[in-house]
Amino acid sequence: MSTVPPMRIGIFVFDDAEELDVVGPYDVLTKWAELSELRPEVLLFSADGAGVRLAKGLRILPDCAAADAGPLHVLVYPGGQGTRRLVLDHEHLAWVREMRATTPLVASVCTGALVLAAAGLLAGRPATTYWDAFDELASLDPSVLVDTDARFVDDGDVVTSAGVSAGIDMSLHLVARLETVAMARAVKRAIQYEPEPPV
């Protein structure tokens, strides 16, 4: 009897990515994999498979290189200062476009949206990013319909989120969308995510 392959979710990591942009979605999505009968596979990958140093010094050893990640159902693209180099890297932007062509759902956190915009993925679409990068997003592609209020914007095959902790909200939304609201609530409870500001 044939078995259905698990959903595969890849989180791209790079030097100077923002820590919580990476580990927030990773924690949500791996907890989902632990709780769900769907057992989605969640992997971290970098361009060449080498370790990366995130914005505040956290070092991450990815599972593999981009070339070895295989087909994905979801690509999560974090933000951080490292995106400012990547928006100027034409080879990387070509890779982003190639990934978009073969990946049903692309999701960005924070200034990851800048790279999606530079690659042309947000042209004429609603999107959001970190509050201090709205002008950068608009300058990269003036046709983007920048939502300055949303925690995340779901535009079908592309989902963007606001900064840092908003990536957790977006990831819970992805769980609800890809499985059920009940499962997203179970994940939320399991990680004890209770966003009531303490200050």
C-alpha positions as CSV (number, residue, x, y, z in Angstrom):
1,M,0.0,0.0,0.0
2,S,1.4,3.4,-1.0
3,T,1.8,6.1,1.6
4,V,1.3,9.8,1.1
5,P,4.6,11.6,1.6
6,P,4.6,14.1,4.4
7,M,4.2,17.8,3.8
8,R,7.7,19.4,3.6
9,I,8.4,22.8,5.0
10,G,11.8,24.5,4.5
11,I,13.0,27.5,6.5
12,F,15.8,29.2,4.7
13,V,18.6,30.5,7.0
14,F,21.4,33.0,6.2
15,D,24.0,35.1,8.0
16,D,22.4,38.0,9.9
17,A,18.9,36.6,9.8
18,E,16.9,37.7,12.9
19,E,16.9,35.0,15.5
20,L,13.2,35.0,16.3
21,D,12.3,35.2,12.6
22,V,13.9,31.7,12.3
23,V,13.2,30.0,15.7
24,G,9.7,31.3,16.2
25,P,8.3,29.6,13.0
26,Y,10.6,26.6,13.7
27,D,9.2,26.1,17.1
28,V,5.6,26.4,16.0
29,L,6.0,24.2,12.9
30,T,8.0,21.5,14.7
31,K,5.5,21.4,17.5
32,W,2.8,21.0,14.9
33,A,4.8,18.1,13.4
34,E,5.0,16.5,16.9
35,L,1.2,16.8,17.5
36,S,-0.3,16.2,14.1
37,E,-1.1,13.0,12.4
38,L,0.0,14.7,9.2
39,R,3.6,14.7,10.5
40,P,4.9,17.5,8.4
41,E,8.7,17.5,7.9
42,V,10.4,20.7,8.9
43,L,13.9,21.4,7.8
44,L,16.4,24.3,8.0
45,F,18.6,24.9,5.0
46,S,21.2,27.5,3.9
47,A,22.5,28.4,0.5
48,D,25.5,26.0,0.7
49,G,24.6,23.9,3.7
50,A,27.2,25.6,5.9
51,G,26.4,27.0,9.3
52,V,25.2,30.6,9.7
53,R,25.5,33.3,12.3
54,L,22.3,35.0,13.0
55,A,22.0,38.8,13.8
56,K,22.6,38.6,17.5
57,G,25.2,35.8,17.4
58,L,23.2,32.6,17.5
59,R,24.9,30.0,15.3
60,I,22.8,27.5,13.4
61,L,23.9,24.3,11.6
62,P,21.3,23.7,8.9
63,D,20.1,20.3,7.8
64,C,21.3,20.7,4.3
65,A,22.1,23.0,1.3
66,A,19.4,24.6,-0.9
67,A,20.4,22.2,-3.7
68,D,19.7,19.2,-1.5
69,A,16.4,20.5,0.2
70,G,14.3,18.8,-2.4
71,P,10.7,19.8,-3.3
72,L,8.9,21.8,-0.7
73,H,5.2,22.5,0.0
74,V,6.1,25.7,2.0
75,L,9.1,27.9,2.0
76,V,9.6,30.2,5.0
77,Y,11.9,33.2,4.4
78,P,13.0,35.1,7.5
79,G,14.1,38.7,7.8
80,G,16.9,40.5,9.5
81,Q,19.9,42.7,8.4
82,G,21.1,39.9,6.1
83,T,18.2,40.6,3.7
84,R,19.8,43.9,2.7
85,R,22.6,42.1,1.0
86,L,20.3,39.5,-0.5
87,V,18.1,42.1,-2.2
88,L,21.1,43.1,-4.2
89,D,22.2,39.5,-5.1
90,H,20.8,38.8,-8.5
91,E,21.7,35.1,-8.4
92,H,19.9,34.7,-5.2
93,L,16.8,36.5,-6.4
94,A,16.8,34.2,-9.4
95,W,16.8,31.3,-7.0
96,V,13.9,32.8,-5.1
97,R,11.9,33.0,-8.3
98,E,12.7,29.4,-9.1
99,M,11.6,28.3,-5.7
100,R,8.4,30.2,-6.1
101,A,7.7,28.5,-9.4
102,T,7.9,25.0,-7.8
103,T,6.7,25.7,-4.2
104,P,2.9,26.1,-3.6
105,L,3.3,28.5,-0.7
106,V,6.0,31.0,0.1
107,A,5.9,32.8,3.5
108,S,8.1,35.6,4.7
109,V,8.8,37.0,8.2
110,C,9.7,40.6,8.8
111,T,12.1,42.0,6.2
112,G,12.1,38.7,4.3
113,A,9.4,40.5,2.4
114,L,12.0,42.8,1.0
115,V,13.7,39.9,-0.8
116,L,10.4,38.6,-2.1
117,A,9.7,42.1,-3.4
118,A,13.1,42.4,-5.0
119,A,12.5,39.1,-6.7
120,G,9.2,40.4,-8.1
121,L,7.0,38.1,-6.1
122,L,4.9,40.8,-4.5
123,A,4.2,42.9,-7.5
124,G,0.6,44.3,-7.3
125,R,-0.1,42.3,-4.2
126,P,-1.0,43.1,-0.6
127,A,1.9,42.5,1.8
128,T,3.4,43.6,5.1
129,T,6.8,43.7,6.7
130,Y,8.6,45.1,9.8
131,W,7.1,48.5,10.7
132,D,10.5,50.3,10.2
133,A,10.8,48.8,6.7
134,F,7.6,49.9,5.0
135,D,9.4,52.6,3.0
136,E,12.1,50.1,1.9
137,L,9.4,47.7,0.7
138,A,7.6,50.4,-1.2
139,S,10.9,51.6,-2.8
140,L,11.8,48.1,-3.9
141,D,8.5,47.7,-5.7
142,P,6.0,50.6,-5.6
143,S,3.2,48.4,-6.9
144,V,3.1,46.4,-3.6
145,L,0.0,47.2,-1.6
146,V,1.7,47.7,1.8
147,D,-0.5,46.9,4.8
148,T,0.8,48.8,7.7
149,D,-1.6,47.4,10.3
150,A,-1.7,43.6,9.8
151,R,0.3,41.1,11.8
152,F,0.3,39.0,8.6
153,V,-1.2,39.1,5.2
154,D,-2.4,35.9,3.5
155,D,-2.6,36.5,-0.3
156,G,-3.1,32.8,-1.3
157,D,0.2,31.5,-2.5
158,V,2.2,34.2,-0.7
159,V,1.9,35.0,3.0
160,T,3.9,37.9,4.6
161,S,4.2,38.8,8.2
162,A,5.2,41.9,10.2
163,G,8.3,41.9,12.3
164,V,9.9,39.3,14.6
165,S,7.2,37.9,16.9
166,A,4.5,38.3,14.2
167,G,6.2,35.3,12.5
168,I,4.8,33.2,15.3
169,D,1.3,34.5,14.6
170,M,1.8,33.8,10.9
171,S,3.0,30.3,11.6
172,L,0.0,29.5,13.7
173,H,-2.1,30.8,10.9
174,L,-0.3,28.4,8.5
175,V,-1.1,25.5,10.8
176,A,-4.8,26.5,10.8
177,R,-4.8,26.8,7.1
178,L,-2.9,23.6,6.3
179,E,-4.7,21.5,8.9
180,T,-7.3,23.0,11.3
181,V,-7.9,25.9,13.6
182,A,-8.2,23.3,16.4
183,M,-4.7,22.0,15.7
184,A,-3.4,25.6,15.6
185,R,-4.9,26.2,19.0
186,A,-3.4,22.9,20.3
187,V,0.0,24.1,19.1
188,K,-0.5,27.5,20.7
189,R,-1.3,25.9,24.0
190,A,1.6,23.5,23.8
191,I,4.1,26.3,23.3
192,Q,2.2,28.5,25.8
193,Y,2.0,31.4,23.4
194,E,-0.2,33.9,25.2
195,P,0.4,37.3,23.6
196,E,-0.8,39.6,26.4
197,P,1.7,42.4,26.7
198,P,3.4,42.4,30.1
199,V,4.4,46.0,29.8
